[in-house]
Amino acid sequence: MVEISLDGFLLQPVQKICKYPLQLAELLKYTPEGHPDCQSVKLALRAMKAVTGMINERKRRLECLEKIALWQETIDNWEGEDLVEQSSQLIHYGDLNKLSSKNSWTHEYTFFLFDHQLIYCRRDILKRNLYAYKGRFDLDEVDIVDLDQNDAGIKHGWVMVCPDKDLSTILLAKSLDEKNKWMEAFRDERKRVKTDLSHGFSIAPKDRLAAIQTAKMLTAGKEKRSKTKDALKDLTDHTQLDQSMRSKSISMTLPVRIRAGQASRNPFANFGNARRP
Protein backbone atom coordinates (compact mmCIF):
# COMPACT_ATOMS: atom_id res chain seq x y z
CA MET A 1 0.00 0.00 0.00
CA VAL A 2 1.34 3.41 -0.98
CA GLU A 3 1.90 5.71 1.96
CA ILE A 4 0.48 9.22 1.53
CA SER A 5 1.28 12.08 3.87
CA LEU A 6 -1.43 14.16 5.51
CA ASP A 7 -0.65 17.01 3.09
CA GLY A 8 -1.23 14.62 0.20
CA PHE A 9 -4.64 13.58 1.52
CA LEU A 10 -5.63 17.22 2.01
CA LEU A 11 -4.52 18.10 -1.53
CA GLN A 12 -6.43 15.32 -3.32
CA PRO A 13 -9.91 16.93 -3.10
CA VAL A 14 -8.47 20.17 -4.51
CA GLN A 15 -6.78 18.40 -7.43
CA LYS A 16 -10.06 16.74 -8.43
CA ILE A 17 -12.27 19.79 -7.97
CA CYS A 18 -12.85 20.24 -11.72
CA LYS A 19 -14.17 16.66 -11.94
CA TYR A 20 -16.91 17.19 -9.39
CA PRO A 21 -19.39 18.89 -11.79
CA LEU A 22 -19.14 15.90 -14.15
CA GLN A 23 -19.64 13.43 -11.33
CA LEU A 24 -22.58 15.39 -9.88
CA ALA A 25 -24.15 15.76 -13.34
CA GLU A 26 -23.93 12.00 -13.79
CA LEU A 27 -25.40 11.44 -10.33
CA LEU A 28 -28.27 13.82 -11.10
CA LYS A 29 -28.92 11.96 -14.33
CA TYR A 30 -29.81 8.81 -12.36
CA THR A 31 -31.59 10.57 -9.49
CA PRO A 32 -35.40 10.59 -9.93
CA GLU A 33 -37.19 13.92 -9.51
CA GLY A 34 -39.15 12.57 -6.56
CA HIS A 35 -36.05 11.37 -4.70
CA PRO A 36 -35.37 13.27 -1.43
CA ASP A 37 -31.77 13.95 -2.50
CA CYS A 38 -32.64 15.34 -5.95
CA GLN A 39 -32.79 18.98 -4.90
CA SER A 40 -29.58 18.71 -2.87
CA VAL A 41 -27.74 17.23 -5.86
CA LYS A 42 -28.96 20.09 -8.07
CA LEU A 43 -27.75 22.68 -5.56
CA ALA A 44 -24.38 20.93 -5.22
CA LEU A 45 -23.98 20.79 -9.02
CA ARG A 46 -24.77 24.51 -9.32
CA ALA A 47 -22.30 25.37 -6.55
CA MET A 48 -19.48 23.30 -8.05
CA LYS A 49 -20.03 24.81 -11.50
CA ALA A 50 -19.64 28.24 -9.93
CA VAL A 51 -16.43 27.17 -8.16
CA THR A 52 -14.83 25.69 -11.28
CA GLY A 53 -15.90 28.76 -13.22
CA MET A 54 -14.04 30.99 -10.77
CA ILE A 55 -10.95 28.76 -10.99
CA ASN A 56 -10.94 28.99 -14.80
CA GLU A 57 -11.49 32.75 -14.65
CA ARG A 58 -8.60 33.21 -12.23
CA LYS A 59 -6.25 31.21 -14.47
CA ARG A 60 -7.34 33.24 -17.50
CA ARG A 61 -6.84 36.53 -15.64
CA LEU A 62 -3.36 35.56 -14.43
CA GLU A 63 -2.34 34.78 -18.00
CA CYS A 64 -3.84 38.05 -19.24
CA LEU A 65 -2.11 39.95 -16.43
CA GLU A 66 1.29 38.95 -17.79
CA LYS A 67 0.29 39.98 -21.32
CA ILE A 68 -0.86 43.41 -20.08
CA ALA A 69 2.37 43.96 -18.14
CA LEU A 70 4.41 42.94 -21.19
CA TRP A 71 2.43 45.32 -23.41
CA GLN A 72 3.05 48.21 -20.99
CA GLU A 73 6.80 47.62 -21.20
CA THR A 74 6.63 48.35 -24.94
CA ILE A 75 5.01 51.79 -24.43
CA ASP A 76 7.28 54.86 -24.42
CA ASN A 77 7.07 57.58 -21.75
CA TRP A 78 4.76 55.65 -19.43
CA GLU A 79 3.57 57.74 -16.49
CA GLY A 80 1.77 56.91 -13.26
CA GLU A 81 1.15 53.54 -11.67
CA ASP A 82 1.53 50.25 -13.52
CA LEU A 83 -1.50 49.19 -15.52
CA VAL A 84 -1.86 45.88 -13.70
CA GLU A 85 -2.29 47.63 -10.34
CA GLN A 86 -5.95 48.12 -11.29
CA SER A 87 -6.62 46.23 -14.52
CA SER A 88 -6.49 42.59 -15.53
CA GLN A 89 -8.17 42.43 -18.95
CA LEU A 90 -8.31 44.32 -22.24
CA ILE A 91 -11.89 44.81 -23.42
CA HIS A 92 -11.69 46.98 -26.55
CA TYR A 93 -9.29 49.23 -28.47
CA GLY A 94 -9.22 51.50 -31.51
CA ASP A 95 -8.50 54.97 -32.86
CA LEU A 96 -10.54 57.96 -31.64
CA ASN A 97 -10.28 61.72 -31.98
CA LYS A 98 -9.90 63.74 -28.79
CA LEU A 99 -11.29 67.27 -28.94
CA SER A 100 -8.95 69.84 -27.43
CA SER A 101 -10.60 72.23 -24.98
CA LYS A 102 -8.01 74.94 -25.73
CA ASN A 103 -8.40 75.46 -29.48
CA SER A 104 -11.21 73.07 -30.49
CA TRP A 105 -8.81 71.04 -32.62
CA THR A 106 -9.01 67.27 -32.72
CA HIS A 107 -6.05 64.95 -32.17
CA GLU A 108 -6.11 61.27 -33.04
CA TYR A 109 -4.99 58.73 -30.44
CA THR A 110 -5.25 55.00 -30.02
CA PHE A 111 -7.42 54.17 -27.02
CA PHE A 112 -7.19 50.93 -25.01
CA LEU A 113 -10.15 50.06 -22.79
CA PHE A 114 -9.23 47.92 -19.77
CA ASP A 115 -11.32 47.18 -16.70
CA HIS A 116 -11.22 50.33 -14.52
CA GLN A 117 -9.09 52.34 -17.00
CA LEU A 118 -9.07 53.88 -20.46
CA ILE A 119 -5.51 54.45 -21.72
CA TYR A 120 -4.69 56.55 -24.76
CA CYS A 121 -1.43 56.62 -26.72
CA ARG A 122 0.04 58.37 -29.75
CA ARG A 123 1.45 56.33 -32.62
CA ASP A 124 4.97 57.07 -33.79
CA ILE A 125 4.72 58.90 -37.14
CA LEU A 126 7.44 56.85 -38.82
CA LYS A 127 7.18 53.55 -36.95
CA ARG A 128 3.44 52.96 -36.65
CA ASN A 129 3.86 49.97 -34.35
CA LEU A 130 5.45 52.09 -31.63
CA TYR A 131 3.22 53.88 -29.10
CA ALA A 132 3.87 56.68 -26.62
CA TYR A 133 1.76 57.10 -23.50
CA LYS A 134 -0.38 60.27 -23.41
CA GLY A 135 -2.89 59.82 -20.61
CA ARG A 136 -5.66 57.83 -18.98
CA PHE A 137 -9.19 58.03 -17.59
CA ASP A 138 -10.12 56.37 -14.31
CA LEU A 139 -13.45 54.81 -15.24
CA ASP A 140 -14.45 54.43 -11.59
CA GLU A 141 -14.45 58.24 -11.37
CA VAL A 142 -15.84 59.14 -14.81
CA ASP A 143 -19.37 59.51 -16.20
CA ILE A 144 -19.90 58.85 -19.91
CA VAL A 145 -22.50 61.13 -21.52
CA ASP A 146 -23.73 60.46 -25.06
CA LEU A 147 -23.78 63.35 -27.56
CA ASP A 148 -26.21 63.86 -30.43
CA GLN A 149 -25.05 65.59 -33.59
CA ASN A 150 -25.27 69.37 -33.12
CA ASP A 151 -24.80 72.58 -35.07
CA ALA A 152 -21.11 72.68 -34.18
CA GLY A 153 -20.54 69.60 -36.33
CA ILE A 154 -19.85 67.23 -33.48
CA LYS A 155 -21.09 63.76 -34.36
CA HIS A 156 -20.38 60.19 -33.32
CA GLY A 157 -19.12 61.53 -30.00
CA TRP A 158 -19.52 61.37 -26.24
CA VAL A 159 -18.20 63.22 -23.19
CA MET A 160 -15.96 61.78 -20.48
CA VAL A 161 -17.03 63.76 -17.39
CA CYS A 162 -15.03 63.75 -14.16
CA PRO A 163 -17.30 65.45 -11.58
CA ASP A 164 -14.70 65.49 -8.78
CA LYS A 165 -12.19 67.45 -10.87
CA ASP A 166 -14.77 69.46 -12.81
CA LEU A 167 -13.24 68.26 -16.08
CA SER A 168 -14.79 66.97 -19.29
CA THR A 169 -13.30 65.59 -22.51
CA ILE A 170 -15.05 64.96 -25.82
CA LEU A 171 -14.11 61.83 -27.77
CA LEU A 172 -15.19 61.26 -31.39
CA ALA A 173 -15.46 58.01 -33.33
CA LYS A 174 -15.07 57.85 -37.11
CA SER A 175 -18.53 56.40 -37.71
CA LEU A 176 -21.79 55.64 -35.96
CA ASP A 177 -20.94 51.93 -36.04
CA GLU A 178 -17.61 52.57 -34.31
CA LYS A 179 -19.32 54.73 -31.71
CA ASN A 180 -21.88 52.01 -30.97
CA LYS A 181 -19.08 49.48 -30.49
CA TRP A 182 -17.41 51.78 -27.96
CA MET A 183 -20.67 52.39 -26.11
CA GLU A 184 -21.25 48.66 -25.86
CA ALA A 185 -17.65 48.16 -24.69
CA PHE A 186 -18.09 50.76 -21.93
CA ARG A 187 -21.25 48.99 -20.73
CA ASP A 188 -19.42 45.66 -20.83
CA GLU A 189 -16.56 47.12 -18.75
CA ARG A 190 -18.92 48.31 -16.00
CA LYS A 191 -20.72 44.96 -16.05
CA ARG A 192 -17.45 43.05 -15.59
CA VAL A 193 -16.37 45.30 -12.73
CA LYS A 194 -19.71 44.81 -10.94
CA THR A 195 -19.52 41.05 -11.47
CA ASP A 196 -16.03 40.92 -9.93
CA LEU A 197 -17.27 42.89 -6.93
CA SER A 198 -20.35 40.71 -6.43
CA HIS A 199 -18.27 37.51 -6.65
CA GLY A 200 -15.51 38.87 -4.42
CA PHE A 201 -12.97 38.30 -7.20
CA SER A 202 -9.53 39.84 -6.73
CA ILE A 203 -5.92 39.25 -7.75
CA ALA A 204 -3.31 39.15 -5.02
CA PRO A 205 -0.62 41.88 -5.00
CA LYS A 206 2.09 39.21 -5.26
CA ASP A 207 0.59 37.98 -8.57
CA ARG A 208 0.49 41.53 -9.94
CA LEU A 209 4.11 42.07 -8.88
CA ALA A 210 5.16 38.74 -10.46
CA ALA A 211 3.57 39.80 -13.78
CA ILE A 212 5.50 43.10 -13.73
CA GLN A 213 8.80 41.39 -12.91
CA THR A 214 8.31 38.77 -15.63
CA ALA A 215 7.54 41.48 -18.22
CA LYS A 216 10.65 43.46 -17.28
CA MET A 217 12.78 40.33 -17.52
CA LEU A 218 11.42 39.43 -20.98
CA THR A 219 11.99 42.93 -22.38
CA ALA A 220 15.35 43.64 -20.73
CA GLY A 221 17.98 44.71 -23.24
CA LYS A 222 15.59 44.69 -26.19
CA GLU A 223 14.34 47.62 -28.23
CA LYS A 224 10.71 48.41 -27.55
CA ARG A 225 9.78 48.54 -31.21
CA SER A 226 10.95 44.93 -31.63
CA LYS A 227 8.42 43.78 -29.02
CA THR A 228 5.50 46.21 -29.48
CA LYS A 229 3.79 44.49 -32.41
CA ASP A 230 4.05 41.00 -30.90
CA ALA A 231 2.94 42.20 -27.44
CA LEU A 232 -0.14 43.97 -28.81
CA LYS A 233 -1.06 41.01 -31.03
CA ASP A 234 -0.61 38.63 -28.11
CA LEU A 235 -2.84 40.77 -25.91
CA THR A 236 -5.57 41.33 -28.52
CA ASP A 237 -5.58 37.64 -29.55
CA HIS A 238 -6.20 36.75 -25.91
CA THR A 239 -9.03 39.33 -25.79
CA GLN A 240 -10.68 37.85 -28.88
CA LEU A 241 -10.47 34.37 -27.35
CA ASP A 242 -12.07 35.69 -24.17
CA GLN A 243 -14.92 37.31 -26.13
CA SER A 244 -15.49 34.09 -28.05
CA MET A 245 -15.62 32.11 -24.80
CA ARG A 246 -18.12 34.55 -23.28
CA SER A 247 -20.38 34.57 -26.34
CA LYS A 248 -20.50 30.78 -26.47
CA SER A 249 -20.57 30.37 -22.67
CA ILE A 250 -17.70 27.90 -22.83
CA SER A 251 -15.90 27.07 -19.59
CA MET A 252 -12.34 25.96 -20.15
CA THR A 253 -8.98 26.05 -18.36
CA LEU A 254 -6.27 28.12 -20.00
CA PRO A 255 -2.59 27.39 -19.40
CA VAL A 256 -0.62 29.70 -17.13
CA ARG A 257 2.86 30.69 -18.26
CA ILE A 258 5.83 29.53 -16.25
CA ARG A 259 6.97 32.47 -14.15
CA ALA A 260 10.50 33.79 -13.83
CA GLY A 261 12.66 31.58 -11.69
CA GLN A 262 10.75 28.38 -12.44
CA ALA A 263 12.67 25.75 -14.38
CA SER A 264 11.19 24.44 -17.62
CA ARG A 265 11.64 20.86 -18.68
CA ASN A 266 13.81 20.45 -21.79
CA PRO A 267 12.75 17.37 -23.81
CA PHE A 268 16.27 17.11 -25.28
CA ALA A 269 18.10 17.36 -21.94
CA ASN A 270 19.05 13.65 -21.89
CA PHE A 271 19.30 13.21 -25.67
CA GLY A 272 23.06 12.62 -25.56
CA ASN A 273 22.70 10.03 -22.79
CA ALA A 274 20.32 7.76 -24.63
CA ARG A 275 21.48 4.14 -24.81
CA ARG A 276 22.12 2.55 -28.18
CA PRO A 277 20.21 -0.64 -28.94
C-alpha positions as CSV (number, residue, x, y, z in Angstrom):
1,M,0.0,0.0,0.0
2,V,1.3,3.4,-1.0
3,E,1.9,5.7,2.0
4,I,0.5,9.2,1.5
5,S,1.3,12.1,3.9
6,L,-1.4,14.2,5.5
7,D,-0.7,17.0,3.1
8,G,-1.2,14.6,0.2
9,F,-4.6,13.6,1.5
10,L,-5.6,17.2,2.0
11,L,-4.5,18.1,-1.5
12,Q,-6.4,15.3,-3.3
13,P,-9.9,16.9,-3.1
14,V,-8.5,20.2,-4.5
15,Q,-6.8,18.4,-7.4
16,K,-10.1,16.7,-8.4
17,I,-12.3,19.8,-8.0
18,C,-12.9,20.2,-11.7
19,K,-14.2,16.7,-11.9
20,Y,-16.9,17.2,-9.4
21,P,-19.4,18.9,-11.8
22,L,-19.1,15.9,-14.1
23,Q,-19.6,13.4,-11.3
24,L,-22.6,15.4,-9.9
25,A,-24.2,15.8,-13.3
26,E,-23.9,12.0,-13.8
27,L,-25.4,11.4,-10.3
28,L,-28.3,13.8,-11.1
29,K,-28.9,12.0,-14.3
30,Y,-29.8,8.8,-12.4
31,T,-31.6,10.6,-9.5
32,P,-35.4,10.6,-9.9
33,E,-37.2,13.9,-9.5
34,G,-39.1,12.6,-6.6
35,H,-36.1,11.4,-4.7
36,P,-35.4,13.3,-1.4
37,D,-31.8,14.0,-2.5
38,C,-32.6,15.3,-6.0
39,Q,-32.8,19.0,-4.9
40,S,-29.6,18.7,-2.9
41,V,-27.7,17.2,-5.9
42,K,-29.0,20.1,-8.1
43,L,-27.7,22.7,-5.6
44,A,-24.4,20.9,-5.2
45,L,-24.0,20.8,-9.0
46,R,-24.8,24.5,-9.3
47,A,-22.3,25.4,-6.6
48,M,-19.5,23.3,-8.0
49,K,-20.0,24.8,-11.5
50,A,-19.6,28.2,-9.9
51,V,-16.4,27.2,-8.2
52,T,-14.8,25.7,-11.3
53,G,-15.9,28.8,-13.2
54,M,-14.0,31.0,-10.8
55,I,-11.0,28.8,-11.0
56,N,-10.9,29.0,-14.8
57,E,-11.5,32.7,-14.7
58,R,-8.6,33.2,-12.2
59,K,-6.2,31.2,-14.5
60,R,-7.3,33.2,-17.5
61,R,-6.8,36.5,-15.6
62,L,-3.4,35.6,-14.4
63,E,-2.3,34.8,-18.0
64,C,-3.8,38.0,-19.2
65,L,-2.1,39.9,-16.4
66,E,1.3,39.0,-17.8
67,K,0.3,40.0,-21.3
68,I,-0.9,43.4,-20.1
69,A,2.4,44.0,-18.1
70,L,4.4,42.9,-21.2
71,W,2.4,45.3,-23.4
72,Q,3.1,48.2,-21.0
73,E,6.8,47.6,-21.2
74,T,6.6,48.4,-24.9
75,I,5.0,51.8,-24.4
76,D,7.3,54.9,-24.4
77,N,7.1,57.6,-21.8
78,W,4.8,55.7,-19.4
79,E,3.6,57.7,-16.5
80,G,1.8,56.9,-13.3
81,E,1.1,53.5,-11.7
82,D,1.5,50.3,-13.5
83,L,-1.5,49.2,-15.5
84,V,-1.9,45.9,-13.7
85,E,-2.3,47.6,-10.3
86,Q,-6.0,48.1,-11.3
87,S,-6.6,46.2,-14.5
88,S,-6.5,42.6,-15.5
89,Q,-8.2,42.4,-19.0
90,L,-8.3,44.3,-22.2
91,I,-11.9,44.8,-23.4
92,H,-11.7,47.0,-26.6
93,Y,-9.3,49.2,-28.5
94,G,-9.2,51.5,-31.5
95,D,-8.5,55.0,-32.9
96,L,-10.5,58.0,-31.6
97,N,-10.3,61.7,-32.0
98,K,-9.9,63.7,-28.8
99,L,-11.3,67.3,-28.9
100,S,-9.0,69.8,-27.4
101,S,-10.6,72.2,-25.0
102,K,-8.0,74.9,-25.7
103,N,-8.4,75.5,-29.5
104,S,-11.2,73.1,-30.5
105,W,-8.8,71.0,-32.6
106,T,-9.0,67.3,-32.7
107,H,-6.0,64.9,-32.2
108,E,-6.1,61.3,-33.0
109,Y,-5.0,58.7,-30.4
110,T,-5.2,55.0,-30.0
111,F,-7.4,54.2,-27.0
112,F,-7.2,50.9,-25.0
113,L,-10.1,50.1,-22.8
114,F,-9.2,47.9,-19.8
115,D,-11.3,47.2,-16.7
116,H,-11.2,50.3,-14.5
117,Q,-9.1,52.3,-17.0
118,L,-9.1,53.9,-20.5
119,I,-5.5,54.5,-21.7
120,Y,-4.7,56.5,-24.8
121,C,-1.4,56.6,-26.7
122,R,0.0,58.4,-29.7
123,R,1.5,56.3,-32.6
124,D,5.0,57.1,-33.8
125,I,4.7,58.9,-37.1
126,L,7.4,56.9,-38.8
127,K,7.2,53.6,-37.0
128,R,3.4,53.0,-36.7
129,N,3.9,50.0,-34.4
130,L,5.5,52.1,-31.6
131,Y,3.2,53.9,-29.1
132,A,3.9,56.7,-26.6
133,Y,1.8,57.1,-23.5
134,K,-0.4,60.3,-23.4
135,G,-2.9,59.8,-20.6
136,R,-5.7,57.8,-19.0
137,F,-9.2,58.0,-17.6
138,D,-10.1,56.4,-14.3
139,L,-13.5,54.8,-15.2
140,D,-14.5,54.4,-11.6
141,E,-14.4,58.2,-11.4
142,V,-15.8,59.1,-14.8
143,D,-19.4,59.5,-16.2
144,I,-19.9,58.9,-19.9
145,V,-22.5,61.1,-21.5
146,D,-23.7,60.5,-25.1
147,L,-23.8,63.3,-27.6
148,D,-26.2,63.9,-30.4
149,Q,-25.0,65.6,-33.6
150,N,-25.3,69.4,-33.1
151,D,-24.8,72.6,-35.1
152,A,-21.1,72.7,-34.2
153,G,-20.5,69.6,-36.3
154,I,-19.8,67.2,-33.5
155,K,-21.1,63.8,-34.4
156,H,-20.4,60.2,-33.3
157,G,-19.1,61.5,-30.0
158,W,-19.5,61.4,-26.2
159,V,-18.2,63.2,-23.2
160,M,-16.0,61.8,-20.5
161,V,-17.0,63.8,-17.4
162,C,-15.0,63.8,-14.2
163,P,-17.3,65.4,-11.6
164,D,-14.7,65.5,-8.8
165,K,-12.2,67.4,-10.9
166,D,-14.8,69.5,-12.8
167,L,-13.2,68.3,-16.1
168,S,-14.8,67.0,-19.3
169,T,-13.3,65.6,-22.5
170,I,-15.1,65.0,-25.8
171,L,-14.1,61.8,-27.8
172,L,-15.2,61.3,-31.4
173,A,-15.5,58.0,-33.3
174,K,-15.1,57.8,-37.1
175,S,-18.5,56.4,-37.7
176,L,-21.8,55.6,-36.0
177,D,-20.9,51.9,-36.0
178,E,-17.6,52.6,-34.3
179,K,-19.3,54.7,-31.7
180,N,-21.9,52.0,-31.0
181,K,-19.1,49.5,-30.5
182,W,-17.4,51.8,-28.0
183,M,-20.7,52.4,-26.1
184,E,-21.2,48.7,-25.9
185,A,-17.7,48.2,-24.7
186,F,-18.1,50.8,-21.9
187,R,-21.2,49.0,-20.7
188,D,-19.4,45.7,-20.8
189,E,-16.6,47.1,-18.7
190,R,-18.9,48.3,-16.0
191,K,-20.7,45.0,-16.0
192,R,-17.5,43.1,-15.6
193,V,-16.4,45.3,-12.7
194,K,-19.7,44.8,-10.9
195,T,-19.5,41.1,-11.5
196,D,-16.0,40.9,-9.9
197,L,-17.3,42.9,-6.9
198,S,-20.3,40.7,-6.4
199,H,-18.3,37.5,-6.6
200,G,-15.5,38.9,-4.4
201,F,-13.0,38.3,-7.2
202,S,-9.5,39.8,-6.7
203,I,-5.9,39.3,-7.7
204,A,-3.3,39.1,-5.0
205,P,-0.6,41.9,-5.0
206,K,2.1,39.2,-5.3
207,D,0.6,38.0,-8.6
208,R,0.5,41.5,-9.9
209,L,4.1,42.1,-8.9
210,A,5.2,38.7,-10.5
211,A,3.6,39.8,-13.8
212,I,5.5,43.1,-13.7
213,Q,8.8,41.4,-12.9
214,T,8.3,38.8,-15.6
215,A,7.5,41.5,-18.2
216,K,10.7,43.5,-17.3
217,M,12.8,40.3,-17.5
218,L,11.4,39.4,-21.0
219,T,12.0,42.9,-22.4
220,A,15.3,43.6,-20.7
221,G,18.0,44.7,-23.2
222,K,15.6,44.7,-26.2
223,E,14.3,47.6,-28.2
224,K,10.7,48.4,-27.5
225,R,9.8,48.5,-31.2
226,S,10.9,44.9,-31.6
227,K,8.4,43.8,-29.0
228,T,5.5,46.2,-29.5
229,K,3.8,44.5,-32.4
230,D,4.1,41.0,-30.9
231,A,2.9,42.2,-27.4
232,L,-0.1,44.0,-28.8
233,K,-1.1,41.0,-31.0
234,D,-0.6,38.6,-28.1
235,L,-2.8,40.8,-25.9
236,T,-5.6,41.3,-28.5
237,D,-5.6,37.6,-29.5
238,H,-6.2,36.8,-25.9
239,T,-9.0,39.3,-25.8
240,Q,-10.7,37.9,-28.9
241,L,-10.5,34.4,-27.4
242,D,-12.1,35.7,-24.2
243,Q,-14.9,37.3,-26.1
244,S,-15.5,34.1,-28.1
245,M,-15.6,32.1,-24.8
246,R,-18.1,34.6,-23.3
247,S,-20.4,34.6,-26.3
248,K,-20.5,30.8,-26.5
249,S,-20.6,30.4,-22.7
250,I,-17.7,27.9,-22.8
251,S,-15.9,27.1,-19.6
252,M,-12.3,26.0,-20.1
253,T,-9.0,26.1,-18.4
254,L,-6.3,28.1,-20.0
255,P,-2.6,27.4,-19.4
256,V,-0.6,29.7,-17.1
257,R,2.9,30.7,-18.3
258,I,5.8,29.5,-16.3
259,R,7.0,32.5,-14.1
260,A,10.5,33.8,-13.8
261,G,12.7,31.6,-11.7
262,Q,10.7,28.4,-12.4
263,A,12.7,25.7,-14.4
264,S,11.2,24.4,-17.6
265,R,11.6,20.9,-18.7
266,N,13.8,20.5,-21.8
267,P,12.7,17.4,-23.8
268,F,16.3,17.1,-25.3
269,A,18.1,17.4,-21.9
270,N,19.0,13.6,-21.9
271,F,19.3,13.2,-25.7
272,G,23.1,12.6,-25.6
273,N,22.7,10.0,-22.8
274,A,20.3,7.8,-24.6
275,R,21.5,4.1,-24.8
276,R,22.1,2.6,-28.2
277,P,20.2,-0.6,-28.9
